[in-house]
Amino acid sequence: MIPYLDLKQVTASHAEEIQDAVRRVVESGWYLQGEENAAFEQAYASFIGTRHAVAVANGLDALILMLRGYMELGQMEKGDEVIVPANTYIATILSISENGLVPVLVEPRLDTLEMDPDAIEAHITPRTRAILMVHLYGRCAYTEKIGEICRKYGLKLLEDNAQAHGCRFAARRTGSLGDAAAHSFYPGKNLGALGDAGAVTTDDEDLARIVRTLANYGSSKKYVFPYKGRNSRLDEVHAAVLSVKLKYLDEDNRKRSEGAAYYYQQLRHPLVHLPRWMEPESNVYHIFPVLCPKRDALQQYLKENGVQTLIHYPIPPHKQACYKEWNQRVYPITEQIHAEELSLPLSQVMTQEDLETVALLVNSFPG
Ligand SMILES: *Cc1c(COP(=O)(O)O)cnc(C)c1O
């Protein structure tokens, strides 16, 4: 069987260094908010190209605390609107509504699967405060036009970089393109921990300080609580493992990109459509999505022939029961993507032979 993602193999690629890192933490007797967190934060900020990185417990918390930070700083308030792609993973949208802010869903483009920059302006109101871009599937979602809109209307430019660690727009990394960014290091992400982990990156010193405070019960000084915070600290053991894996991220992404280039060369089927090709540095291929009107049959065919695939994602956020107030809305492009998307296996540990098998099978789909 060709698995969708062989995480065991991913970890095994750096087994010794990872085990040394874990052992170092175990033997140190210090498990939270110590040297490993400080070292990873510094390495990650320098990798992304921001002045600050604040490590938190997971990606959803990173998103929630980034927005909450702006609220505590008086730059956003309950009822303010945040523009977000309608086809993102639910976490992006949850972070907005959890803060009492209003998610404003904007349709993606079918050829890029990213929020349509030309559709944004029509959604701006006097309450709009931010555009929260999502570099979904590892594709850079930023365009000059989005930057211009933010400047013209005085909006914050925020990034959900959970799927795009290491991705670039020209010389800059995603995660440093706007005012602040949230990152997830969920195990299956391009940079993944051995459990939950996340971070906020920003050049804004006030925001960094407040996110750090909010993630530690709202405490700035021991037993002094200026804010109603939460516990969203990152374990030292995850920080230590992330510091090891960060060193290999560009190399791992290059391998993904070579696999993706192979798929782009080889995949030829009238019913299988690939998103528009991007320059290799602007796509880190967290996911390799294809669109197929007979998606379920294609998935079944691949499964019967020993290839595991996933769907990202089967139900769009506006059709979820948790957002029942949106269930009657219609977002045709988002709905088409959710009905047709299939994610093919692609990772830094996948062999050329497996890539060939997948490509041949897709091309021979009888559908
Ligand atoms: C994974 C993911 C998140 C959430 O990260 P967790 O660490 O699982 O909380 C948020 N947004 C996107 C786009 C993601 O893919």
The ligand as an SDF file (V2000), in Angstrom:
LIG
                    3D

 15 15  0  0  0  0  0  0  0  0999 V2000
   -3.7600   22.5930   10.6220 C   0  0  0  0  0  0  0  0  0  0  0  0
   -4.4020   23.8950   10.3470 C   0  0  0  0  0  0  0  0  0  0  0  0
   -4.7990   24.7670   11.3830 C   0  0  0  0  0  0  0  0  0  0  0  0
   -4.8680   24.3580   12.8200 C   0  0  0  0  0  0  0  0  0  0  0  0
   -3.7170   23.9270   13.3830 O   0  0  0  0  0  0  0  0  0  0  0  0
   -3.7610   22.9450   14.6670 P   0  0  0  0  0  0  0  0  0  0  0  0
   -2.3300   22.9440   15.0930 O   0  0  0  0  0  0  0  0  0  0  0  0
   -4.2560   21.6320   14.2220 O   0  0  0  0  0  0  0  0  0  0  0  0
   -4.6370   23.5950   15.6850 O   0  0  0  0  0  0  0  0  0  0  0  0
   -5.2540   26.0150   11.0320 C   0  0  0  0  0  0  0  0  0  0  0  0
   -5.3680   26.4040    9.7440 N   0  0  0  0  0  0  0  0  0  0  0  0
   -5.0370   25.5880    8.7310 C   0  0  0  0  0  0  0  0  0  0  0  0
   -5.1620   26.0820    7.3300 C   0  0  0  0  0  0  0  0  0  0  0  0
   -4.5530   24.3050    8.9960 C   0  0  0  0  0  0  0  0  0  0  0  0
   -4.2370   23.4960    7.9700 O   0  0  0  0  0  0  0  0  0  0  0  0
  1  2  1  0
  2  3  1  0
  2 14  2  0
  3  4  1  0
  3 10  2  0
  4  5  1  0
  5  6  1  0
  6  7  2  0
  6  8  1  0
  6  9  1  0
 10 11  1  0
 11 12  2  0
 12 13  1  0
 12 14  1  0
 14 15  1  0
M  END
$$$$
